[in-house]
């Protein structure tokens, strides 16, 4: 199969961002090795899934897994079944294989029919088909709505990042991931995203000073907000509520139906970093929805269980 013959199903899929040629290029640029699994019939591709090899630090040492996001591309439902079966077979050479289907997908029963194990994650989804006035009214009055108005009074601006501003945004992003204990994406990831058709990077400034920013991925009917960051001064000037509100307005202007806020940690406890992030996201009028994860074996469930215990042990240690 020639590389330029791949991804011919992008146009017929309702959700394509994580299964696109652009996403493959972006992830490859940050060192992820792609694995493309295809179902062919008479020389034509009928189904395809784009996955990546990933090294995972587990209680059993470093393990290699196969990781995919989004719903596989397919022509017919039988083709979807076939590609899910092929992914499961390919995953036998890894610790496990895992797929995060699109949160809006109505095809999740096919994963269960093919013997995948389901784990529930969550995210917050905002209905963008409501009038802008209603969306603003649904912001929590004493925090988000107040924050947006305060930021506007302080003269903050929301704009697409320029190529010259990208290093400044990345420096701010690295500081945020360091403070939060998250693994950062590479600078090359952002450079490739910046030039792609599937993503935009926006920033908030006060005069010429960068205060906040983040990336939004643009699918056909919805958008995904991710990789947000703010400075301490940005928090002071309410740059993040201002950023979120303007992302809502921007994605609505593109006639997207939904905005995905990029995850919600249902297991977070008070005092956790993600607990505060949850509370912030809840204030923008979205709905907490399930983000199913399908694993090719029970090992992913075991790792999740051990990680929950580890988080509990760390909290106990901090209290001593």
N, C-alpha and C positions, 0 to 999 in steps of 0.2 A: 504493500500500500504506500503510495507516494504521499509525502507530507501535504502537498497542496490539494490532494483529493480528500483530506480529512475535514471534519466539521461542516459537511455539506447539509446537515440537518438543522443547523442553527436557525434558519428562517422559519421552519415549521414548528418550532418549540415555543410555548408561551413563556417559559422561564429558561433563560439561556446563559446568564452572566457567568456562573461558575463552571459552565460547560462550553465556554467559548474559546476561540483561538487566541483572543486577547488575554484571557485569564491564564491560559497555558504559557504564553510569553512572559506575563508578569511574574508568575510563580517560578518559572525557570530562571528568570533573572536573579531571583533571590536564593538560588541554589537548590530548589526543589526538583527532583527528578520526576518527570511525568510518565505515567503509564496509561496508554490509551487502549481500551478494550472495545472491539467492534463486532457487530453481527452483520455478516455479508450474505447476500443472495444474488447469484448470477452477476457478480462484479459490482453490485450496488450496496452501499452501506444502509442498513435498515435500522440500526441502533448503535449507540456509542456512549461510553462513559469515560470521562477524563478524571483520572486519579493521580495522586502523588505519593511517592515513597517518603516516609517521615520517620526520623529517629525519635523514640519516646523514652524518657527516663522513667523507669518503673521500679517498684520495690524488688523486682527480680533482675535489675540491671537495665542496660540500654537494649531496647527492642525495636525492630523495624516493623512499621505498620503500613498499610495501604489506606489512604485517606481521600475521600471524595466529598464534594459539596454540590448541592443542586440535584435536580431530577435528571436521570440519564436522558439523552436525546433519542427519540424513537419515532417510527412511522406508525406501527400498529401495536396494540397491547401485547400481542404474542411476542413481538420483538423486544418489548420491555422485559418480559419474563426471561427471555433468552439471555439478554445482556446482564441481568441481575444474577442469573445462574453462572454465567462466565466469570463475573466479578468474584463470586463466592469461590469458584474453583481457583482463580488466580491468587486469591488471598491465602490459600493454604501454605504458600511458601513464606508468609509473613506471620508475625505474632497474632495479628487479626486484621481484618479489613472493616472499614466503617464508612457509612454514607450518611450525610446530613441532607435529606431531600429538601426541596424548597418548602418553606413553611406554608405556602398556599396550595401545595399539591393535593390533588384528590386521588392519587394513585398509590397511597401508602399500603393498602391491603396487599398489593403485589409483592412487597417486601416480605410480609408475613407468610404469604403463600409459598414463597421460595425458601422459607426456613430461617429467615433473619431474626435475630433477637432485638427487641425494641427497648430503648432507654429514652426517657423523656427529659429533654431540656426545655427551656422556655425563652420567649422573647416578648417584646412589646410591639404591637402592630397598630398603627394609626390609620384610620379611614380618611383618606384625602378627598373623598367625593363630597364631603360636607362643605358648605360655604366657608370662605375664609373667616368671616365674622364669627361663625359658630366655633371654628377651630380655635380662634383666639379666646373666645369666651370659656372654652373648655380647659384652658391653661389654669393651673392652680393659682388662685387670685393673689395670695400673700407671698408667693415665692416666684414662680415662673412669670406670671403676668406682670407682677411688680418689677421683676428683674429686667424684662424686655423694655418696659417704659423707662426704667432708670438708665439702662444702657443707651437708649435713644437720646435721652436728655444729656448724657455725657459725650455725645457726638461720635459714638462708635460706628464703624463702617463694616459691612459684610461684602466680601468680594472674592472672586476666583483668584487663587494664588498665581503669581507669575513664576517663570522659570528661575528668576533671580531670587525670589522669596522662598523657594523650595528648601534650600539648605537651612534657613532660619526656622521654618516650620519643623523640619526634621530634628533639629537640635532641641526644640521645645518638646516634641513628641518623645524623644529619647528620655528626657528628664521625667516626663509623666510616667513612662513605663518603668523607669528605675524606682520612682517613688511608690508605684503601685505593685511592684514585684512581678511585672508581666514581661514576657519575652517579646522584644521589639521586632518589627519587620525591618528589612534592610533598606538602606537608602536607595538602592537600585530598584527595589520593589516600588517605591514612591515615584521614581523617575519614569518607570515604565507605565505605571498607572496614570501619571500626568499626561502622557502622550496617547493614551488609549481612548477608545470610543465608549468604554463601559464605566468609566469613573471620572470624578471631578474632585479636586482638592480646593476647599474654601477656607478663608481665614477671616478673622475679626481683628481690626486695628483701631487704635485711637491715634489719630493723626497718622504718623508713619510707624508707630510702634506696634509690633505683633503681640496680641494678647491671647488668642485662641485659634483653633482651627480643627479640621478633620476632613475625612474622605467620605464620599457617598458613591456607592455603586449603583448603576442605572440599568435595571432590567426592563423588559418590555412594558409590564404593567405595574411594577413597583420598584422601590428604591431601598437600599440598605445603608444605614448610617454606621460608620465604624471608624476606629483609629483616631478618636478625638483627643484633644489636648488643650491645656490652658496653663498660663503662668499664674503666679500668686497675684500679680497686679490685675490679671484678667478676672480672677475670682472677685476681687474688690469692685471691679466695674461691671459685674454681672455679664461677662462676655459669653459664658456658656449658655444661659437661657436665651440670650440674643442670638447666638449661633444656631441653637436648635430651632428657634422660631423661624429664622430665615431659611434654614434647610427645609422646613415644612412648606414655607411659601414657595421656595424654588422648585421642589419636587411636584407640588401641586400645579405650578405653572406649566410643567411638562406633561400634564394630564395623567400622571401616575395615579393609580387607584389606592395604593397603600405605601406607607413608609415603615420599614422595619428598623427599630432602634438598636439592633445589633446585639441582642442577648439580654437575658434576665436571670440572675442566679437565685433560683427558688430555695436553695439550701443555705443561703447567706444568713448569718446571725448578726445581731447588733454588735458593733465593734469591728466587723469585717469591712475591708475596703469596698467590696462589692455590695454590701448592704447599703452604704451611702449612695453608690451609683444607682442601685435599684430605686431608692427613694427619689432621686433626682429625675429619673426617667418616668416614674409614675405620675409626675406633675404636669405632663404634657397632653393628657387626655386620651392616651392610647389604651389598648386592651391587652392584658397578659394572655398569651396564647401558647400552645404547646409547639415546640420544635422537636419533632421525633428524630432519634438517631437509630440507625439500624446497623447492627454488628453481625459479622459472619460467624462469630462463635461467642461463648460465654465469658471470654477473657476480658473483654471491654467492661462488662458489668462488674467483674471482680476488681479491676483497676479503679473504677469509679467508687466502689465500696471502700477500698483501702485508702483512697484519696480523702474521702469524707472523714474516715477515722484519723488520718494524719492531721487534718485541719483541726479536729477536736483536740488531739494531743498537743499540737502547737499552742492552742489557746490555753490549755491547762498549764503548760510550761511558762507562758507569759504571766500567768496569775501568781506563780510561786515567788 
